[in-house]
Amino acid sequence: GDGPGFDPPNRRVLRSSPGALVLEQLAATAPVVLLSSPHPVAADMLDPTNAAIFEAAGVALNSNLNKSLAELAAAENRVGYIDFAGWMCPDDANVAGLLHGCRATAANEPFRYDGVHFSHDGATLSADWITDSLLREVSDGSH
C-alpha cells in the first residue's frame, strides 16, 4: 500500500477534513491554488543517513501528498492546482537539463543544493516558473 495516512479511505476523509473545509471557504472569496511539492533528492544530500531515509520513502510520500492535493483541488472547482513537482522533477527522463532526475541550473548545479533547500539560482528559476503558472491559472477567472 501507500502507507498509513495515504490509503484511499483516508483520502476521502481528507476531503472532509478541517483543511479542506478551510480551502472551500477561502476559495469562495479569493483565488486558491495548491502547489505540488517536489520530492527530496537523495543523491544531492550531504548526510548519507538522511539520503538513505529519503531514498527509501521520500518519493513515495511526496507522490501520495501530491495526489491528495490534486484530488482536493479537483473536488472543489474554485481551487486550482499547479504541478510544480512534475515540472521540477519530471517523469520524462528525456527532458533536457536534468540532474539526478530534477531540473538543474544553467551551471548544471541542482536547484536544491542539499536535495531539499533551494539555491539562489534554483529559487529564482522556480519562482519565475511558479509566477508564470499562477498567472495562467488565475487568468481564466475560474480560480
KABEL-V365893 format. One record per backbone hydrogen bond with DSSP energy under -1.0 kcal/mol. NH is the residue of the N-H (numbers start at 1). CO is the residue of the C=O. If there is no record, write none. Layout:
# KABEL-V365893
<<NH/CO> <NH/CO>>
This chain:
# KABEL-V365893
<<6/3> <11/7> <12/8> <13/9> <14/10> <15/11> <16/13> <17/14> <21/17> <22/18> <23/19> <24/20> <25/21> <26/22> <27/23> <29/26> <30/26> <34/80> <36/82> <41/115> <44/41> <45/42> <51/47> <52/48> <53/49> <54/50> <55/51> <56/52> <57/53> <58/54> <61/57> <62/58> <63/59> <64/60> <65/61> <66/62> <67/63> <68/64> <69/65> <70/66> <71/67> <72/68> <73/69> <74/70> <75/71> <79/76> <80/32> <82/34> <84/82> <87/83> <88/84> <89/85> <95/92> <99/102> <102/99> <103/88> <104/97> <105/109> <108/105> <111/103> <115/112> <119/111> <123/119> <124/120> <125/121> <126/122> <127/123> <128/124> <129/125> <130/126> <131/127> <132/128> <133/129> <134/130> <135/131> <136/132> <137/133> <138/134> <139/135> <141/138>>
